[in-house]
Amino acid sequence: METPGLSAVVVCRQLASRRPRDVLRRLRRNIAKHGLIFIPYRVALLGASIVRRCLSRPGPEPHGSPSVPSETLESLDLHSAAVLKRVREWQPDLGLSIGAPILRPALFRIPRLGTLNLHLGHVPEYRGAPPGFWELYTGARSIGATVHLVDEGLDTGPVVGAAQAPLYETDTLARVEARARELGSRVLVGVLRHVAAGAWVATPQPPGGRTFRFPTVKQRAILASRLALRRWGRRIRDGRGMAKAAALLAWLVLCRPARDLVRTLRRRHPVRVFTFHRVTDLCRDHLTVSPDTFRTQVAYIRRHHTVVSLENGLDALRDGIRLRRPLAVLAFDDGYRNVWDLARSILARAGVPACCFVCTGLVGTGERLAHDDGNPVRAHLDLMGWDELKALCDAGWTIGAHTVSHARLAGCTGETLRREVVEPGATIRGKLGRRVLAMAYPFGAQDDISAEGKALVRESGYEACLSNFGGENGAHTDLMEVRRIDIGGDHDALGWRAWVHGCDLTRWRLRWARVFAEAPVRLT
């Protein structure tokens, strides 16, 4: 629906027959393939789907404009005479196959330019279905997404666009499936833009390859047991991690409730600013949180905090307001486009505000951040443009400065330092028409900004300067020393939950290391 020049859409959807005879035929076919275990397996899946349907919330609104003429054709057979006749009457330029059954030439040859298929897998190595399963089952190191022209074979047509993303030791099947879907969406959007511009090329697939079919229940059980053994084996071998988890659990269950009760009675709760960078399934690292985890984090923060805008959070700190409940501010650094694509809708449904700190020299340029150079999905880690930032402002977001080029301010002097600090405020005011309240300096450690840099931030009219080395903010905190807690990475659930409540074991680890470093060494 976002394809440039789109004039009309006709959607053909094949429905499953609910007639008892057809249901029994499908059941017999599946029992023959999987064995009698298919019956309890299918009942369990049905129960899980009913629970998810009851607990799920409405999804985001479709992106399509209602001004685009459209029609939906639903049929038990996509190749029926009525469907084929109606599709021919539309005279389509391009066909798309997304999760469709195997198409026959009578349908996929109707569009003038042919029909493209979105296949969530490498070709020719991983033709067929389902996405992610066989890559994990066979020990592949990456997951792919391919857009190719449909021909008489199964995923054998010429390739128009493709991309890959890594697989990780800690991946689950659900995480890999989500990564494949997001990767496929990005590849498809890019291909459609090239088709609209008349700049697309179809490259024949190399010979060879392998075609997979849907796995049996036994094969699914084998993969599930492998992943579970790998996960628990890794945890058992990590003695230090188990000790840390026990300490965090004890703090969350025993210490935190007592501390919060005292703070409530004394009205001494803090203002916590939480940092995120990327919200995507494409990679896993200290800057990336998956959409599902981010959704869980937002719900958890809301349960234990009053989520406010950056302006209100700074006002509370400046005025020294005594709080019976902690305040939370959600902040995104760098301005990645996936914040617009994924995080924005999650926060909108939760009804909470957020802020975004951007590097003004990179916004809308198509450039990538230097710290993403080694990332295998770097091509998909693009940044938002001024149009997206303007829309965020209109939706109630706060846009702050993050220097011009993501420079480490501690290493900047003279005119370079002045440009990195002063210019972003003027640029944001000119582009968005909004006053810039704060700067979050890149990298965020205590030694990543000099005293000269902090003085220049204050002189440039910013009301606050935000770091990123952890810690809470109490009443009358110096707004040039606002601390943030980074929970937007590939952290375990127990860890980020503890950090949400202000528990930071980093200080204790550093203190422990200093103690041992200062202790005299005795030789015997």
C-alpha positions as CSV (number, residue, x, y, z in Angstrom):
1,M,0.0,0.0,0.0
2,E,3.0,2.3,0.3
3,T,4.3,1.6,-3.2
4,P,4.7,4.9,-5.2
5,G,2.2,5.3,-8.0
6,L,-0.2,2.7,-6.6
7,S,-3.6,3.1,-8.2
8,A,-5.7,0.1,-7.3
9,V,-5.5,-3.2,-5.4
10,V,-7.4,-6.5,-5.7
11,V,-6.9,-9.0,-2.9
12,C,-7.5,-12.7,-3.5
13,R,-7.8,-14.8,-0.4
14,Q,-8.3,-18.6,-0.4
15,L,-10.5,-19.9,2.5
16,A,-10.4,-23.3,4.1
17,S,-13.5,-25.4,3.7
18,R,-15.4,-26.0,6.9
19,R,-17.6,-28.7,5.5
20,P,-17.4,-31.9,7.7
21,R,-16.3,-34.0,4.7
22,D,-13.4,-31.7,3.9
23,V,-12.3,-31.4,7.5
24,L,-12.3,-35.2,7.9
25,R,-10.3,-35.5,4.7
26,R,-7.6,-33.1,6.0
27,L,-7.6,-34.9,9.3
28,R,-7.0,-38.3,7.7
29,R,-4.2,-36.8,5.5
30,N,-2.5,-35.3,8.6
31,I,-2.8,-38.5,10.6
32,A,-1.2,-40.4,7.8
33,K,1.7,-38.0,7.7
34,H,2.2,-37.4,11.4
35,G,0.7,-40.4,13.1
36,L,-2.0,-40.4,15.9
37,I,0.0,-37.9,17.9
38,F,-1.4,-35.2,15.5
39,I,-4.8,-35.3,17.3
40,P,-3.6,-34.1,20.7
41,Y,-1.1,-31.8,19.0
42,R,-3.8,-30.1,17.0
43,V,-6.1,-29.8,20.1
44,A,-3.2,-28.1,22.0
45,L,-2.6,-25.7,19.1
46,L,-6.3,-24.9,19.0
47,G,-6.5,-24.2,22.7
48,A,-3.4,-22.0,22.5
49,S,-4.9,-20.0,19.6
50,I,-8.1,-19.5,21.5
51,V,-6.2,-18.2,24.6
52,R,-4.1,-15.8,22.4
53,R,-7.2,-14.5,20.7
54,C,-8.9,-13.8,24.0
55,L,-5.8,-12.0,25.4
56,S,-4.7,-10.2,22.3
57,R,-5.4,-6.5,21.6
58,P,-6.5,-5.1,18.3
59,G,-3.6,-4.7,15.8
60,P,-2.4,-1.4,14.2
61,E,-4.5,0.2,11.6
62,P,-3.7,-0.7,8.0
63,H,-1.3,1.7,6.2
64,G,-3.4,1.9,3.0
65,S,-5.2,5.0,2.0
66,P,-9.0,4.5,1.6
67,S,-8.8,6.6,-1.6
68,V,-7.1,3.7,-3.4
69,P,-9.8,1.6,-5.1
70,S,-9.7,-2.0,-3.8
71,E,-11.6,-5.2,-3.8
72,T,-11.3,-8.5,-1.9
73,L,-12.2,-11.8,-3.5
74,E,-12.6,-14.7,-1.1
75,S,-13.0,-18.2,-2.5
76,L,-12.4,-21.9,-1.6
77,D,-10.4,-22.1,-4.8
78,L,-8.2,-19.2,-6.0
79,H,-8.2,-20.8,-9.5
80,S,-11.9,-21.0,-9.9
81,A,-13.4,-19.5,-13.1
82,A,-15.1,-16.7,-11.2
83,V,-11.9,-15.6,-9.5
84,L,-9.8,-15.8,-12.7
85,K,-12.5,-13.8,-14.7
86,R,-12.6,-11.0,-12.1
87,V,-8.8,-10.7,-11.8
88,R,-8.6,-10.4,-15.6
89,E,-11.2,-7.6,-15.6
90,W,-8.9,-5.7,-13.2
91,Q,-6.0,-5.9,-15.7
92,P,-3.3,-5.8,-13.0
93,D,0.2,-4.8,-13.7
94,L,1.8,-6.8,-10.9
95,G,0.8,-9.8,-8.8
96,L,2.0,-10.5,-5.3
97,S,2.0,-13.9,-3.5
98,I,2.3,-13.5,0.3
99,G,1.6,-16.7,2.2
100,A,-0.5,-18.0,-0.6
101,P,-1.0,-21.7,-1.7
102,I,0.9,-22.9,-4.8
103,L,-0.3,-20.8,-7.7
104,R,-1.0,-22.1,-11.2
105,P,0.0,-20.4,-14.5
106,A,-3.7,-19.5,-15.1
107,L,-3.5,-17.0,-12.2
108,F,0.1,-15.9,-11.8
109,R,0.5,-15.1,-15.6
110,I,-2.4,-12.7,-15.6
111,P,-0.5,-9.6,-14.4
112,R,1.3,-7.7,-17.1
113,L,4.7,-7.8,-15.3
114,G,4.2,-11.2,-13.8
115,T,3.7,-12.3,-10.1
116,L,6.2,-11.8,-7.3
117,N,6.4,-14.2,-4.4
118,L,7.7,-13.3,-0.9
119,H,9.6,-16.4,0.3
120,L,11.0,-16.3,3.9
121,G,14.2,-18.3,3.3
122,H,17.3,-18.6,1.2
123,V,17.1,-19.8,-2.3
124,P,18.0,-22.2,-3.7
125,E,19.2,-23.8,-0.4
126,Y,15.9,-23.4,1.6
127,R,12.9,-23.5,-0.8
128,G,9.6,-24.5,0.6
129,A,8.2,-23.9,4.1
130,P,8.0,-23.1,7.0
131,P,10.2,-20.0,7.6
132,G,13.0,-20.5,10.1
133,F,12.3,-24.1,11.0
134,W,14.6,-25.9,8.7
135,E,17.4,-23.4,9.1
136,L,17.4,-24.1,12.9
137,Y,16.9,-27.9,12.3
138,T,19.9,-28.1,9.9
139,G,22.2,-25.8,11.8
140,A,22.3,-22.9,9.4
141,R,24.0,-19.7,10.4
142,S,21.6,-17.2,8.9
143,I,17.9,-16.7,7.9
144,G,17.0,-15.3,4.5
145,A,14.1,-13.5,2.7
146,T,13.7,-13.6,-1.0
147,V,11.4,-12.0,-3.5
148,H,11.3,-13.9,-6.8
149,L,9.1,-14.2,-9.8
150,V,6.6,-17.1,-9.7
151,D,7.1,-19.9,-12.2
152,E,5.9,-23.5,-12.5
153,G,8.3,-24.7,-9.8
154,L,8.2,-24.2,-6.0
155,D,10.3,-21.1,-5.2
156,T,12.4,-21.6,-8.3
157,G,11.8,-18.4,-10.2
158,P,14.3,-15.6,-10.9
159,V,15.3,-13.5,-7.8
160,V,14.4,-9.8,-7.8
161,G,15.5,-9.0,-4.2
162,A,17.0,-10.8,-1.2
163,A,18.5,-10.2,2.2
164,Q,20.0,-12.2,5.1
165,A,20.1,-11.8,8.9
166,P,22.1,-13.9,11.4
167,L,21.0,-16.7,13.6
168,Y,22.1,-16.6,17.2
169,E,23.0,-19.4,19.7
170,T,20.1,-18.2,21.9
171,D,17.4,-18.0,19.3
172,T,14.0,-19.6,19.6
173,L,11.9,-20.6,16.7
174,A,9.4,-17.8,17.4
175,R,12.3,-15.3,17.4
176,V,13.6,-16.6,14.1
177,E,10.1,-16.5,12.5
178,A,9.7,-12.9,13.6
179,R,13.1,-12.0,12.2
180,A,12.2,-13.6,8.9
181,R,8.9,-11.7,8.7
182,E,10.5,-8.4,9.4
183,L,13.3,-9.1,7.0
184,G,10.8,-10.1,4.3
185,S,8.7,-7.0,4.8
186,R,11.8,-4.8,4.3
187,V,12.9,-6.7,1.2
188,L,9.4,-6.6,-0.3
189,V,9.0,-2.8,0.2
190,G,12.4,-2.2,-1.5
191,V,11.5,-4.4,-4.4
192,L,8.1,-2.7,-5.0
193,R,9.8,0.7,-5.0
194,H,12.2,-0.5,-7.7
195,V,9.4,-2.0,-9.7
196,A,7.4,1.2,-9.5
197,A,10.5,3.1,-10.8
198,G,11.1,0.5,-13.6
199,A,14.5,-0.3,-12.2
200,W,14.1,-3.9,-11.2
201,V,16.2,-6.9,-12.5
202,A,15.3,-10.6,-12.2
203,T,18.4,-12.9,-11.8
204,P,18.0,-16.6,-12.4
205,Q,18.7,-18.9,-9.4
206,P,21.9,-21.0,-9.4
207,P,21.4,-24.7,-10.0
208,G,21.0,-27.1,-7.2
209,G,19.3,-26.4,-3.9
210,R,16.8,-28.2,-1.8
211,T,13.0,-28.0,-1.3
212,F,11.6,-28.6,2.1
213,R,8.0,-29.5,3.1
214,F,6.2,-28.8,6.4
215,P,7.8,-30.7,9.2
216,T,6.1,-33.6,11.0
217,V,5.1,-33.4,14.7
218,K,8.1,-35.6,15.5
219,Q,10.5,-33.2,13.7
220,R,9.0,-30.3,15.6
221,A,9.5,-32.1,18.9
222,I,13.1,-32.9,18.0
223,L,13.9,-29.2,17.3
224,A,12.1,-28.0,20.5
225,S,14.1,-30.5,22.6
226,R,17.4,-29.4,21.0
227,L,16.7,-25.7,21.6
228,A,15.6,-26.4,25.2
229,L,18.7,-28.5,26.0
230,R,20.9,-25.9,24.5
231,R,19.2,-23.1,26.5
232,W,19.3,-24.9,29.8
233,G,22.8,-26.3,29.2
234,R,24.1,-22.8,28.7
235,R,22.4,-21.6,31.9
236,I,23.8,-24.4,34.0
237,R,27.3,-23.9,32.7
238,D,27.1,-20.1,33.5
239,G,27.7,-20.3,37.3
240,R,28.3,-16.6,37.5
241,G,25.1,-15.9,35.7
242,M,23.1,-18.1,38.0
243,A,24.6,-16.3,41.0
244,K,23.7,-13.0,39.5
245,A,20.1,-14.2,38.8
246,A,19.7,-15.4,42.4
247,A,20.9,-12.0,43.7
248,L,18.5,-10.1,41.4
249,L,15.6,-12.4,42.3
250,A,16.2,-11.9,46.0
251,W,16.5,-8.2,45.6
252,L,13.2,-8.0,43.6
253,V,11.2,-10.2,45.9
254,L,12.6,-9.2,49.3
255,C,14.4,-5.8,49.3
256,R,12.6,-3.9,46.6
257,P,9.1,-4.0,48.2
258,A,10.4,-2.8,51.5
259,R,12.4,0.0,50.0
260,D,9.5,1.2,47.8
261,L,7.2,1.2,50.9
262,V,9.6,3.5,52.7
263,R,9.9,5.7,49.7
264,T,6.1,5.9,49.4
265,L,5.6,6.8,53.0
266,R,8.3,9.5,52.8
267,R,7.2,10.6,49.3
268,R,10.8,10.1,48.0
269,H,10.3,8.1,44.8
270,P,12.7,9.0,42.0
271,V,12.4,10.0,38.3
272,R,13.8,7.2,36.1
273,V,14.7,7.8,32.5
274,F,15.0,4.6,30.4
275,T,17.1,4.5,27.2
276,F,16.3,2.5,24.1
277,H,18.0,2.5,20.6
278,R,16.6,0.0,18.2
279,V,13.3,-2.0,18.3
280,T,13.6,-4.8,15.8
281,D,13.9,-8.5,15.4
282,L,16.7,-8.3,12.8
283,C,19.6,-8.6,15.2
284,R,20.4,-9.1,18.9
285,D,22.9,-7.0,20.7
286,H,23.2,-4.4,23.5
287,L,21.4,-1.8,21.4
288,T,18.5,-3.9,20.2
289,V,15.3,-5.0,21.8
290,S,12.7,-7.1,20.0
291,P,9.2,-5.7,19.5
292,D,7.7,-8.4,21.8
293,T,10.1,-7.7,24.6
294,F,9.7,-3.9,24.2
295,R,5.9,-4.4,24.4
296,T,6.4,-6.3,27.7
297,Q,8.8,-3.7,29.0
298,V,6.4,-0.8,28.4
299,A,3.6,-2.7,30.2
300,Y,5.9,-3.5,33.1
301,I,7.1,0.1,33.4
302,R,3.5,1.4,33.3
303,R,2.6,-1.0,36.1
304,H,5.2,0.4,38.4
305,H,5.6,4.0,37.3
306,T,3.7,7.0,36.0
307,V,5.0,7.4,32.5
308,V,5.4,11.1,31.7
309,S,6.9,13.2,28.9
310,L,10.5,14.5,29.1
311,E,9.2,18.0,29.8
312,N,7.1,16.8,32.8
313,G,10.0,14.7,34.1
314,L,12.4,17.6,34.0
315,D,9.9,19.9,35.7
316,A,9.5,17.3,38.5
317,L,13.3,17.3,39.0
318,R,13.6,21.0,38.8
319,D,10.8,21.7,41.2
320,G,11.8,19.0,43.7
321,I,8.3,17.5,43.7
322,R,7.9,14.8,46.4
323,L,6.5,11.7,44.7
324,R,4.4,8.9,46.1
325,R,4.9,6.9,42.9
326,P,8.0,6.9,40.7
327,L,8.0,8.7,37.3
328,A,9.3,7.2,34.1
329,V,10.5,8.9,30.9
330,L,11.1,6.7,27.8
331,A,13.9,7.9,25.5
332,F,15.3,6.7,22.2
333,D,18.8,7.6,21.0
334,D,20.0,7.9,17.4
335,G,16.6,8.0,15.6
336,Y,16.5,4.6,13.9
337,R,13.6,4.2,11.5
338,N,12.4,1.0,13.3
339,V,11.4,3.4,16.1
340,W,8.9,4.8,13.6
341,D,8.0,1.5,12.1
342,L,7.5,-0.6,15.3
343,A,8.0,1.3,18.6
344,R,5.6,4.1,17.7
345,S,2.6,1.9,17.3
346,I,3.4,0.0,20.5
347,L,3.6,3.2,22.5
348,A,0.5,4.7,20.8
349,R,-1.6,1.6,21.8
350,A,-0.2,1.9,25.4
351,G,-1.0,5.6,25.5
352,V,2.4,6.7,26.8
353,P,4.7,9.5,25.6
354,A,8.3,9.3,24.6
355,C,11.3,11.3,23.3
356,C,13.9,10.8,20.6
357,F,17.4,12.2,20.5
358,V,18.7,12.5,16.9
359,C,22.0,13.3,15.1
360,T,20.9,16.2,12.9
361,G,23.7,15.8,10.4
362,L,22.5,12.2,9.6
363,V,18.7,12.7,9.6
364,G,17.2,11.9,6.1
365,T,20.7,11.4,4.5
366,G,20.6,7.6,4.0
367,E,23.8,7.3,6.0
368,R,24.4,4.8,8.7
369,L,25.9,5.2,12.1
370,A,29.6,4.3,12.5
371,H,28.9,1.9,15.4
372,D,26.7,-0.2,13.0
373,D,29.6,-0.8,10.5
374,G,30.1,-4.4,11.7
375,N,26.5,-5.3,12.0
376,P,25.4,-8.0,9.5
377,V,22.0,-6.2,8.9
378,R,23.6,-2.7,8.7
379,A,21.7,-2.0,5.4
380,H,18.4,-2.2,7.3
381,L,19.5,0.0,10.2
382,D,18.5,3.3,8.5
383,L,17.5,6.5,10.3
384,M,14.3,8.5,10.2
385,G,13.8,11.5,8.0
386,W,12.5,14.9,9.0
387,D,9.0,14.0,7.8
388,E,8.8,11.1,10.3
389,L,10.2,13.3,13.1
390,K,7.7,16.0,12.3
391,A,4.9,13.4,12.6
392,L,6.3,12.2,15.9
393,C,6.2,15.8,17.2
394,D,2.6,16.1,16.1
395,A,1.8,12.9,18.0
396,G,3.2,14.4,21.2
397,W,6.8,13.1,21.1
398,T,9.7,15.3,22.2
399,I,12.7,15.6,19.9
400,G,16.1,16.3,21.4
401,A,19.7,16.7,20.3
402,H,22.3,14.0,20.0
403,T,25.1,16.0,18.4
404,V,25.5,16.5,14.6
405,S,27.4,13.3,13.7
406,H,27.3,11.1,16.9
407,A,30.7,12.4,17.9
408,R,32.3,11.5,21.3
409,L,32.3,15.0,22.8
410,A,35.2,14.2,25.1
411,G,37.4,14.1,22.1
412,C,36.1,17.3,20.5
413,T,37.5,20.8,21.1
414,G,37.2,24.3,19.7
415,E,35.0,24.8,16.7
416,T,34.3,21.1,16.3
417,L,32.9,20.9,19.8
418,R,30.8,24.1,19.3
419,R,29.4,22.7,16.1
420,E,28.4,19.4,17.6
421,V,26.7,21.0,20.6
422,V,25.2,24.2,19.2
423,E,24.1,23.3,15.7
424,P,21.6,20.5,16.5
425,G,19.4,22.8,18.6
426,A,19.2,25.4,15.8
427,T,18.6,22.7,13.1
428,I,15.7,21.0,15.0
429,R,14.1,24.4,15.7
430,G,14.3,25.3,12.0
431,K,13.1,21.9,10.7
432,L,10.4,21.1,13.3
433,G,9.6,24.5,14.7
434,R,10.0,23.2,18.3
435,R,12.2,24.4,21.1
436,V,14.9,21.8,22.0
437,L,14.8,21.0,25.7
438,A,17.7,18.6,26.1
439,M,20.8,17.0,24.7
440,A,21.8,13.4,25.3
441,Y,25.5,13.1,24.6
442,P,26.6,10.0,22.5
443,F,27.9,6.9,24.3
444,G,26.8,8.4,27.6
445,A,29.6,7.3,30.0
446,Q,31.0,9.7,32.6
447,D,34.1,10.3,30.6
448,D,32.4,10.7,27.2
449,I,31.9,14.4,27.8
450,S,34.4,17.0,29.0
451,A,33.8,19.8,31.5
452,E,34.1,22.2,28.5
453,G,31.4,20.3,26.7
454,K,29.0,20.4,29.7
455,A,29.6,24.1,30.0
456,L,28.8,24.6,26.3
457,V,25.6,22.6,26.6
458,R,24.4,24.9,29.4
459,E,25.5,28.0,27.5
460,S,23.7,26.9,24.3
461,G,20.3,27.1,26.0
462,Y,19.6,23.4,26.6
463,E,17.7,22.9,29.9
464,A,19.1,19.4,30.5
465,C,22.0,17.2,29.6
466,L,21.4,13.4,29.8
467,S,24.0,10.7,30.3
468,N,23.6,7.0,30.0
469,F,25.6,5.3,32.8
470,G,22.7,4.3,35.0
471,G,21.2,5.6,38.2
472,E,18.0,7.3,39.4
473,N,17.3,11.0,39.7
474,G,16.1,12.4,43.0
475,A,14.5,15.8,43.9
476,H,16.6,18.8,42.9
477,T,18.9,16.8,40.6
478,D,21.2,19.0,38.6
479,L,19.5,19.0,35.1
480,M,23.0,19.0,33.5
481,E,23.6,15.6,35.3
482,V,20.4,13.6,34.5
483,R,21.1,9.9,34.5
484,R,19.4,7.3,32.4
485,I,19.0,3.5,32.7
486,D,19.6,1.5,29.5
487,I,17.2,-1.4,29.3
488,G,16.9,-1.5,25.5
489,G,19.2,-4.3,24.7
490,D,19.5,-8.1,24.5
491,H,19.1,-8.5,28.3
492,D,17.5,-11.3,30.2
493,A,14.1,-10.7,31.7
494,L,15.2,-10.8,35.3
495,G,18.0,-8.3,34.6
496,W,15.9,-5.6,32.9
497,R,13.2,-5.9,35.5
498,A,15.6,-5.3,38.3
499,W,17.1,-2.3,36.4
500,V,13.6,-0.9,35.9
501,H,13.4,-0.7,39.7
502,G,16.8,1.0,40.0
503,C,18.9,-2.1,40.9
504,D,22.3,-1.8,39.3
505,L,24.9,-4.5,40.0
506,T,27.5,-2.7,37.9
507,R,28.5,-0.4,40.8
508,W,29.0,-3.4,43.1
509,R,30.9,-5.3,40.4
510,L,33.3,-2.3,39.9
511,R,33.7,-1.9,43.6
512,W,34.4,-5.6,44.0
513,A,37.0,-5.4,41.2
514,R,38.7,-2.4,42.9
515,V,38.9,-4.2,46.2
516,F,40.6,-7.2,44.7
517,A,42.8,-4.9,42.6
518,E,44.0,-3.0,45.7
519,A,44.5,-6.1,47.8
520,P,48.2,-7.1,48.2
521,V,49.3,-10.3,46.5
522,R,50.9,-12.9,48.8
523,L,53.1,-15.6,47.5
524,T,53.6,-18.8,49.4
